[in-house]
Amino acid sequence: MRTITLGSTSITLQLWDTAGQERFRCITEQYYRKADAILVVYDISCSASFTAVREWMDTVEEKMCDGAILMLLGNKLDLEDSHCRKVERRDGQNLAEQHQASFYECSAKTGANMEQLMTHMAEKLLAQLDRQCEEALSLTDCATRRSCCV
């Protein structure tokens, strides 16, 4: 659980790590069918991880509910300076663009960019909630103006 404050609004995020292993695929699909946001993560120091994440992005996009926020994260940014990078930033950005996802590179170990990506996700969730409220109010307005008689 992570609580983020945006202005006067507090948003509590409940994060689930569903693991990217193939044997958990049927279980993970249950989670992201109802998720408000989905973070798909790959390891920038492992090209096989990036190859696998392409398939996950396709599956997630197919199964996620309408309006869900999709983010692609390249993890282990802390290894970049040790010349361990195997996946270029541009490759991650291109994949994110193909799926209309936000893109960040981060480090779970050092916390690099974690605050920014969580804040970005919270802002998008809050904007989505505002849109849903406005749409509901618009529908209510229209319904009260209708009449069965002309």
C-alpha positions as CSV (number, residue, x, y, z in Angstrom):
1,M,0.0,0.0,0.0
2,R,1.3,3.5,-0.8
3,T,-0.5,6.7,-0.1
4,I,0.3,9.8,-2.3
5,T,-1.0,13.3,-1.6
6,L,-1.8,15.5,-4.6
7,G,-2.8,18.9,-3.4
8,S,-5.5,18.3,-0.8
9,T,-6.4,14.8,-2.1
10,S,-4.8,11.6,-0.7
11,I,-4.8,8.6,-3.0
12,T,-4.0,5.1,-1.6
13,L,-2.5,2.8,-4.2
14,Q,-2.7,-1.0,-3.5
15,L,0.1,-2.6,-5.5
16,W,0.2,-6.3,-6.3
17,D,3.3,-8.1,-7.6
18,T,1.9,-10.9,-9.8
19,A,5.3,-12.2,-11.1
20,G,6.1,-12.4,-14.8
21,Q,6.6,-16.1,-14.9
22,E,4.6,-18.0,-17.5
23,R,3.3,-20.5,-14.9
24,F,1.4,-17.6,-13.3
25,R,-0.2,-16.2,-16.5
26,C,-3.7,-17.5,-15.8
27,I,-3.7,-16.1,-12.3
28,T,-2.3,-12.7,-13.3
29,E,-5.0,-12.2,-16.0
30,Q,-7.6,-12.3,-13.2
31,Y,-5.8,-9.4,-11.5
32,Y,-5.5,-7.0,-14.4
33,R,-9.0,-7.5,-15.7
34,K,-10.3,-5.3,-12.8
35,A,-7.2,-3.2,-12.2
36,D,-7.3,0.6,-12.5
37,A,-3.7,0.7,-13.5
38,I,-1.2,-1.8,-14.6
39,L,2.6,-1.6,-14.4
40,V,4.5,-3.9,-16.6
41,V,8.2,-4.2,-15.6
42,Y,11.3,-5.5,-17.4
43,D,14.9,-5.6,-16.5
44,I,17.1,-3.2,-18.5
45,S,20.1,-5.6,-17.9
46,C,18.4,-8.6,-19.4
47,S,17.3,-8.6,-23.1
48,A,15.3,-11.8,-22.5
49,S,13.2,-9.9,-20.0
50,F,12.4,-7.3,-22.6
51,T,11.5,-9.9,-25.2
52,A,9.1,-11.5,-22.7
53,V,7.6,-8.2,-21.7
54,R,6.5,-7.6,-25.3
55,E,4.2,-10.6,-25.1
56,W,2.9,-9.4,-21.7
57,M,2.1,-6.0,-23.1
58,D,0.0,-7.6,-25.8
59,T,-1.9,-9.8,-23.3
60,V,-2.4,-7.0,-20.8
61,E,-3.7,-4.6,-23.5
62,E,-6.1,-7.3,-24.7
63,K,-7.4,-8.2,-21.2
64,M,-7.4,-5.0,-19.3
65,C,-10.6,-3.1,-18.7
66,D,-11.5,0.1,-20.6
67,G,-9.9,3.2,-19.1
68,A,-7.2,1.3,-17.2
69,I,-3.8,3.1,-17.1
70,L,-0.9,1.2,-18.6
71,M,2.7,1.9,-17.7
72,L,5.9,0.2,-18.9
73,L,8.8,0.3,-16.5
74,G,12.4,-0.5,-17.2
75,N,13.8,-1.6,-13.8
76,K,17.4,-1.9,-12.5
77,L,18.5,1.6,-13.6
78,D,21.1,1.4,-10.8
79,L,23.0,-1.1,-13.1
80,E,23.3,1.4,-16.0
81,D,26.6,2.9,-14.8
82,S,28.2,-0.6,-14.5
83,H,27.7,-1.1,-18.3
84,C,25.2,-3.9,-17.6
85,R,22.5,-2.3,-19.8
86,K,21.2,-4.7,-22.5
87,V,17.9,-2.9,-23.4
88,E,18.2,0.7,-24.7
89,R,15.9,3.4,-23.3
90,R,14.6,4.1,-26.8
91,D,13.5,0.5,-27.2
92,G,11.4,0.8,-24.1
93,Q,10.0,4.1,-25.2
94,N,9.0,2.7,-28.6
95,L,7.2,-0.3,-27.0
96,A,5.4,2.0,-24.6
97,E,4.3,4.3,-27.5
98,Q,3.0,1.2,-29.4
99,H,0.7,0.4,-26.5
100,Q,-0.2,4.1,-25.6
101,A,1.5,3.5,-22.2
102,S,3.5,5.8,-20.0
103,F,7.2,4.9,-19.8
104,Y,9.7,5.2,-17.0
105,E,13.1,3.8,-16.2
106,C,13.6,3.3,-12.5
107,S,15.4,1.3,-9.8
108,A,13.5,-0.6,-7.1
109,K,16.8,-1.0,-5.3
110,T,17.8,2.7,-5.1
111,G,14.3,4.3,-5.5
112,A,15.4,6.2,-8.6
113,N,12.3,7.7,-10.4
114,M,9.9,5.7,-8.2
115,E,8.4,8.8,-6.6
116,Q,7.9,10.4,-10.0
117,L,6.2,7.4,-11.6
118,M,3.9,6.8,-8.6
119,T,2.9,10.5,-8.6
120,H,2.3,10.3,-12.4
121,M,0.1,7.2,-12.0
122,A,-1.8,8.8,-9.1
123,E,-2.4,12.0,-11.2
124,K,-3.7,9.9,-14.1
125,L,-6.0,7.9,-11.8
126,L,-7.3,11.1,-10.2
127,A,-8.0,12.6,-13.7
128,Q,-9.7,9.4,-14.7
129,L,-11.9,9.6,-11.6
130,D,-12.8,13.2,-12.4
131,R,-13.8,12.3,-15.9
132,Q,-16.0,9.5,-14.7
133,C,-17.7,11.8,-12.2
134,E,-18.3,14.5,-14.9
135,E,-19.7,11.8,-17.3
136,A,-22.1,10.6,-14.5
137,L,-23.3,14.1,-13.8
138,S,-23.8,14.7,-17.5
139,L,-25.9,11.5,-17.8
140,T,-28.0,12.6,-14.8
141,D,-28.6,16.0,-16.3
142,C,-29.8,14.5,-19.5
143,A,-32.1,12.0,-17.8
144,T,-33.8,14.7,-15.8
145,R,-34.5,16.8,-18.9
146,R,-36.2,14.0,-20.8
147,S,-39.9,13.5,-20.7
148,C,-42.1,10.7,-22.0
149,C,-44.4,13.4,-23.5
150,V,-43.5,15.9,-26.1
